Amino acid sequence: MAKQTINLGTAPTGVGGDTPRSAFTKAQSNFDELYAADAVNYKRANIIGTVSQASGVPTGAILERGANAQGSYIKYADGTLHCWTRMSTTAVSNLNGSVFNSAAIYPGNFPAAFVGLPVVIAAASGVAFSWAGNYVEQTQSAWGGWVAFSPTATGGFAWLNFFASGRWY
């Protein structure tokens, strides 16, 4: 509906303008349209919540943040999904004399579902650990298998930090 303009008539008396009833009817229609739009527009109350879509058009909140036993995630209304998790390892074995590796780590499923194969980045951090490598390829639902590598022989503690980015629709 288009904005309804109230005819104020000729100044200073308002001759030829809308009657008070007609003017208030137009004003009420304009307010009704604004309130109807407010119910579906984004505002403070629906920026963060459950994101959703219908045929590729966002219908829910702008951002959804969550966490579960598999890690944490953030979904965006445009379909972008980021997931992350962290696991520790201490077992180190000699790979080839100059490189040492941790036991294989299988973080399990992603904390939220991807619709295709995401990009996964893993990084090792801890005493003498310097990088992480993919042991078993990830899928659209699971992180895959990973190991941490160290250039020195150590039984030190290491974190494997995982980040995945892709689409949820």
Secondary structure, 3 states (H helix, E strand, C coil): CCCCCCCCCECCCCECCCCHHHHHHHHHHHHHHHHHHHHHCCCHHHCECCCCEECCEECCCCEEEEEECCEEEEEECCCEEEEEEEEEECCEEECCCCCEEECCECCCECCCCCCCCCEEEEEEEECCCCEEEEEECCCCCECCEEEEEECCCCCCCEEEEEEEEEECC
